[in-house]
Amino acid sequence: MIPEPTLNSYLMLSAVLFAIGTAGVFLRRNLITILLSVEVMLNAVNLTFVAAGRFYHSVEGQIIVFFVMTVAAAEAAVGLAIVIALFRHRESLNPDAFTSLKW
Amino acid sequence: MLALIPLLPFLGFLFNVTIGRRSSKGVSGGVATAVMALAFGVAVSAVWTMLGSEPIGGVRAVEQTVFSWIASGSLDIALAFRVDPLSSLMILVVTGIGTLIHLYSTAYMHGETDEEFARYFSYLNLFAAFMLVLVLGSSFPVMFIGWEGVGLCSYLLIGFYYTKKSASDAGKKAFIVNRIGDFGFILGMLSLFWLFGTLDFQGIAAGAAALPVEATMGVLTVSTLLLFLGATGKSAQLPLYVWLPDAMEGPTPVSALIHAATMVTAGVYMIGRNAVLFSHAPITLEVVAVVGCLTALMAGTIGLVQNDIKRVLAYSTVSQLGYMFLAMGVGAFAGGIFHLYTHAFFKALLFLGSGAVIHALHGEQDMRHMGGLKNELPVTYYTFLIGTLAIAGVPLLSGFFSKDEILWQTFAHGHTVLWALAILTAFLTATYMFRLLYMTFFGTRRTPAHAHAGGDSAHAAHGHGGGHAHGAHLHDAPPAMAIALVVLAVGSVAAGYVGIPNAIVHGGNRIEAYLEPSFRAPGAAEAVTAEAPAAEAHHDTGTEMALMLFSTLVALAGIGVATMVFLRAPERATAIAAQFGGLHRTLLNKYYVDEIYDAAIVQPIRKISSGVLWRGVDAGLIDGTVNAVGLVVRGWSAVLRRLQTGSVRAYAMSVFVGTVAILGYYLWR
């Protein structure tokens, strides 16, 4: 029989998701994948909020999640627009191709 | 009503800097003269009101507070004006003679362009406004407004022909030398505030009267000495007289207004205004008397050999101012102010007369090129003669009464040495003034045939284009100038009769009785007045008459010497000059005072400025510090900018590492 999940289980899962997202951001060489990784990180955080909200019998966790989802949607829209603009500029999606803005 | 007196010339100034620039000479000059005449009218009615008022504490006075100017803690300075006997005399002199000089200027400056003409009159009006603030102010700060304002206007007016280097230099010199005096004036003012807690003249007089007379160097002595330093700057006394002779670079009516009738008397007026204060500092008075006497003598000797007509008059002004300070120093405040008042008439007359000569000769100022103008310029000659007789101290003219009063007071107060020097100065005055008269108006014309036809003199710049053929009839003063000359000549004769020595007519010295309340502490009324006539009775009438006779003889002797040497035998003057070559050169070079100042003060300051302050402090220290700061920032930036790689993932990594570090710190601490 599968035991009833505790708060710890959710937090563990969330930490794993967040780590995967972070690793994606740093390791992948494709801007779109990086954006997806950021989404994974955001959802890891969302999971934490919802779990904590349930555990403490509070609705605030869920409210914050709505905010995060809204911001994430906006970020995805803007981020993808920038990615498209960058691609038109350099014919590449590798972030290492865009390093000319420096000293 | 009192505020109207300085306000009217100020409105004239505003008119002439705005609309006047674009209007004709008649309008700008007319407005400038009219506001002065109006101010004179208001001044007369103000004095009338003052005379009709009930005396408060023995002094008749009219006061007006315009507004509260500075109010801070216990300090409350109102912009307030006050007319008492002393300032009433001053406002009448300033507005009255000022009006005449404005009138004269409308003719004298007629050769200027419309714009320059308006500029000239705007300065002249502004000057009169500040001078009136100076004499009407009822406290030190208000007086100081005028004090600084006339300094500014003298700079503007002396440097009026600013395209000429010597004129603009002379303006700067006057300004800088005056600043040195002002520095003393401000310090004196501050120490008086520290001492009395007020800057109002009445308050200071009351406070000083309550203090004992200082026998040694004390606060009163120091602060009055500082004030006197201010007076030496403004009134051209040793050691700060050097600006006045150079100030002759300005237009001649300016010399008459500033350097005869008004500004230079500010120092004398300031001491008279604070008579109670200065009386409590006998050491200062001693210094004032000695400085005044030495200045009078020194300027008199220099005046004896100068060849520029205006410079002779300039040194004579310095010398006469020395007389006034001598009178102040021996405690004869009324005598000093009396001489100020008569001097305003005859010195303005002499300056304007010399202006008429210069005008007629198209800018020629060197007396060696004049001569024989007596018949050609009759109006100028006769008025000038009256002025010369007055300043020389010939009996029955104004200068005689006032100068004799000073000499007598000096003697009566026991300053025999100073009296002897003053008598010597009186002799010199008569001599150099008649030398001036003879060289200018007598003998034969010494103008070189080509001199003014070519208009080579710098002053011809203002003149009539030099178009007159040589030998043509010279034009005497035009009507506007002639009116001013004649009125001043009448004044030079009549002005003295308000102060007939008591030895001749008992109670004849009305001006002293009139001014006397101004020199008393407020409240100290009846006791002192009762004492004064008693002291008067002490005057030995016989001695006074004898001294008067003696000084008259001295004046006549001076005239006689001048007649013998400069009229009868001009070659004798050259011979004497050659005989005393060294002395003559020293006098001609004004005792080398300018050279000494240059070597002792100006050159060291230049050396220190360029060697130490510029190359050392400014270029080395200040620039060095600023450059070093820049270099350090640059160096660090060169290292730190390596961090900005442009790589988005590097930035993200640094954000991540930073977040982890901060969170780690809080979780594991």
Interface residues (C-beta under 8 A of the other chain):
Chain A: T22 V25 F26 P95 D96 F98 T99 S100 L101 K102 W103
Chain B: R641 R642 Q644 T645 G646 S647 V648 R649 A652 M653 F656
